[in-house]
Amino acid sequence: MDLKGKTIFITGASRGIGKAIAERAAVDGANIVIAAKTSEENPKLPGTIFSAADDIVKLGGNALALKVDVRFDDQIQSAIEQAVKHFGSLDILINNASAISLTGTLETDAKRFDLMNQVNVRATYLVSRAAIPHLEKAQNPHILNLSPPLNLNPKWFGGHVAYTMSKYGMSMCTLGMSAELKKKKIAVNSLWPETGVATAAVKNLLGGDEAMKHCRKPEIVADAAYWILTQDSTECTGNFFIDSEVLKNAGESDLDKYSVVSGHKLMPDFFLD
């Protein structure tokens, strides 16, 4: 099974992990809907919905760039409708958009708390809700959330309870919707990286260029996502996948090729003991 001709709606796909997943699918000739906010270049956040679309087309895919703020339900509904009208169907949804603030309770004001909950859990819920009527018409429909396994170790709450709540909310969507949508043959899974991934979030928030040297490239998440999305939706659902474990189980023995600097000690990701 491959992704040729499949229509994939990806939130936050103008850069980072979302874009890497889009590019991997584009190699097969997939139709990619880039649903993100960035329509103009930002020096601190390179890439726009339009530059991402150009890159996808160069790799052999088809692209539709849609400026969408996933905090607003009307924009979500409109984007899903535009995607289906443009490509004729919807096969896969990837909830990748995310907001992060690694701050304690007193340092996390209402605006920042609301942003994380709106972009992370609320958008995952509402984009999924808008997509389901179309996904249930697809041959092998999948929803993939970029969210962690549900780990109740207090370690992952103490430093940034608001962020943890919002990411776990995404994972609870996986837990609940996988059970709810099983009868509709729609797979719902989560995928999370074992290590830090070289994205703008790591560079700007978690240690700059030095931290990037201890990360893996976004392509490791993209390759793991590709494997998940090409599985039978009736048999592969309700899982909390870790990227490296997916690839090892799929027969990939050389994970060092994904390292930003070969042989460097890798920075472990959040939520994994």
C-alpha positions in Angstrom: 0.0 0.0 0.0 1.2 3.5 -0.8 -0.2 7.1 -0.7 -0.5 7.7 -4.4 -3.7 9.8 -5.0 -4.5 10.0 -1.3 -5.7 13.3 -0.1 -4.0 14.3 3.2 -5.0 17.3 5.3 -2.1 18.4 7.6 -2.3 21.2 10.1 0.8 23.2 10.7 2.5 21.8 7.6 4.4 24.9 6.5 7.5 23.8 8.3 9.0 21.2 10.7 7.5 17.8 11.2 4.3 18.6 9.4 6.2 19.6 6.3 8.4 16.5 6.5 5.4 14.2 6.6 3.9 16.1 3.6 7.1 15.7 1.6 7.4 12.0 2.3 3.8 11.5 1.1 4.4 13.7 -1.9 7.0 11.3 -3.2 4.2 8.8 -3.7 2.1 11.4 -5.6 -0.3 12.3 -2.8 -2.5 15.3 -2.6 -1.4 17.5 0.3 -3.5 20.2 2.0 -1.2 22.5 3.8 -3.4 24.1 6.5 -1.4 26.6 8.5 -1.2 30.3 9.4 2.0 31.4 7.9 1.5 33.1 4.5 4.4 35.5 4.7 8.0 34.8 5.6 9.2 35.3 9.2 13.0 35.4 9.8 12.6 33.3 13.0 10.2 30.8 11.4 11.3 30.0 7.9 8.7 28.6 5.4 5.2 29.5 4.4 2.2 27.6 3.1 3.2 28.6 -0.4 6.8 27.6 -0.2 5.8 24.3 1.3 3.3 23.8 -1.6 6.1 24.5 -4.1 8.4 21.9 -2.5 5.6 19.3 -2.5 5.0 19.8 -6.2 8.7 19.5 -6.9 8.7 16.1 -5.2 5.8 14.8 -7.3 2.8 15.6 -5.2 -0.2 17.9 -5.6 -0.6 20.7 -3.1 -3.3 23.1 -1.9 -2.1 25.9 0.4 -4.8 27.1 2.8 -4.3 29.9 5.3 -6.0 28.5 8.4 -6.0 29.5 12.1 -7.1 26.3 13.8 -8.4 28.3 16.8 -11.4 29.2 14.8 -14.0 26.6 13.9 -15.4 28.5 10.9 -11.9 28.5 9.3 -11.6 24.7 10.0 -14.9 23.9 8.4 -14.1 26.1 5.4 -10.7 24.5 4.9 -12.0 20.9 5.0 -14.8 21.8 2.5 -12.2 23.5 0.2 -9.9 20.5 0.4 -12.7 18.0 -0.5 -14.0 20.3 -3.3 -10.5 20.7 -4.7 -9.3 17.1 -4.6 -12.7 15.3 -4.6 -12.1 13.3 -1.3 -10.4 13.2 2.0 -8.4 10.1 3.1 -6.1 11.2 5.9 -6.0 13.8 8.6 -2.8 14.7 10.5 -3.2 16.9 13.6 0.3 18.3 13.8 -0.3 22.0 14.7 0.9 22.7 18.3 1.7 25.5 20.7 4.2 25.2 23.5 5.1 27.1 26.6 7.3 25.3 29.1 6.3 27.5 32.1 4.9 26.8 35.6 1.5 27.8 36.8 2.3 31.3 37.9 4.3 32.1 34.7 1.5 30.8 32.4 -1.1 33.5 32.1 -4.6 33.0 30.7 -3.7 34.1 27.2 -0.9 31.5 26.9 -3.0 28.8 28.6 -5.8 29.4 26.2 -3.5 29.4 23.2 -2.1 26.0 24.0 -5.5 24.5 24.7 -7.0 26.0 21.5 -4.2 25.0 19.2 -3.4 21.6 20.7 -6.5 19.8 22.1 -9.4 22.0 20.9 -8.2 22.1 17.3 -7.4 18.4 17.2 -11.0 17.7 18.3 -12.6 20.2 16.0 -10.5 19.4 12.9 -11.2 15.7 13.4 -14.9 16.4 13.9 -15.0 18.3 10.6 -13.1 15.6 8.7 -14.9 12.5 10.0 -17.9 12.7 7.6 -15.5 12.7 4.6 -13.1 10.2 6.1 -15.8 7.6 6.5 -16.2 7.5 2.7 -12.5 6.8 2.1 -11.0 3.3 1.5 -8.3 3.4 4.2 -9.0 6.4 6.4 -6.6 7.5 9.1 -6.3 10.2 11.7 -2.8 10.7 13.1 -2.2 13.0 16.1 1.3 14.2 16.9 0.9 13.6 20.6 2.6 11.6 23.3 1.6 8.4 25.2 -0.4 9.1 28.3 2.2 9.0 31.0 1.0 10.1 34.5 4.4 10.4 36.0 4.3 13.7 38.0 7.7 14.6 36.5 5.9 15.5 33.3 3.4 17.8 35.0 5.5 19.6 37.6 7.4 21.9 35.3 4.8 22.8 32.8 1.3 21.5 33.8 -0.6 23.7 31.2 1.4 22.4 28.3 1.2 18.8 29.5 -2.6 19.0 29.9 -2.9 20.3 26.4 -0.7 17.6 24.8 -2.4 14.9 26.8 -5.7 16.3 25.6 -4.7 15.5 22.1 -3.8 11.9 23.2 -7.1 11.6 24.9 -8.7 12.3 21.5 -6.8 9.4 20.1 -7.9 7.1 23.0 -11.6 8.1 22.7 -12.0 8.5 18.9 -10.2 5.3 18.1 -12.8 3.4 20.1 -15.7 5.6 18.8 -14.7 5.4 15.1 -13.6 1.8 14.9 -17.1 0.9 13.6 -16.6 3.4 10.8 -13.2 1.8 10.0 -11.3 5.0 10.6 -8.0 4.5 12.3 -6.9 7.0 15.0 -3.4 6.8 16.3 -0.8 9.0 18.0 2.9 9.4 17.0 5.6 10.9 19.2 9.4 11.2 18.7 11.8 9.4 21.0 14.2 12.3 20.9 14.3 16.0 20.2 13.6 16.8 16.6 15.4 19.6 14.8 12.6 22.1 14.4 12.2 25.9 15.0 10.6 25.1 18.4 13.8 23.4 19.6 16.0 26.1 18.2 14.0 29.0 19.6 12.8 27.5 22.9 15.0 24.6 23.9 18.6 25.6 23.5 19.4 27.0 20.1 21.9 25.6 17.6 23.7 23.6 20.3 20.4 21.7 21.2 19.8 21.1 17.5 23.1 19.1 17.4 21.5 16.6 19.8 18.3 16.0 17.8 17.2 13.9 15.0 15.9 15.2 11.7 12.1 15.6 11.1 12.4 12.8 8.5 12.4 10.1 11.2 8.9 11.2 12.2 7.9 11.4 8.6 9.1 7.9 7.8 7.3 6.5 10.9 4.1 8.4 9.9 4.3 6.9 6.4 4.4 3.4 7.8 1.4 4.0 10.0 -0.6 5.7 7.3 -0.1 2.8 4.9 -1.4 0.2 7.3 -4.9 -1.3 7.2 -7.1 1.2 9.1 -9.2 -1.7 10.5 -6.2 -3.3 12.1 -3.9 -0.4 13.1 -5.8 1.9 15.5 -5.7 3.1 19.1 -1.9 3.1 19.3 0.6 5.4 20.8 3.5 5.0 18.6 7.1 6.1 19.1 8.9 6.9 15.9 12.1 4.9 16.5 10.1 1.8 17.6 7.9 2.0 14.5 11.0 2.1 12.2 12.8 -0.7 14.1 9.7 -2.9 13.9 9.5 -2.1 10.2 13.0 -3.4 9.6 15.1 -0.1 9.7 18.4 -0.8 11.4 20.2 2.4 10.8 18.6 5.2 12.9 21.9 7.2 13.1 21.2 8.4 9.5 18.4 10.6 11.1 20.8 12.3 13.5 21.6 15.9 12.8 25.2 15.2 13.9 26.1 11.5 13.5 27.2 9.8 16.7 26.1 12.7 19.0 24.3 11.9 22.2 20.6 12.5 21.6 18.3 14.7 23.7 15.3 12.6 24.9 11.9 14.1 24.2 9.3 15.0 26.8 6.8 12.5 28.3 9.0 9.4 27.9 10.5 8.0 31.1 
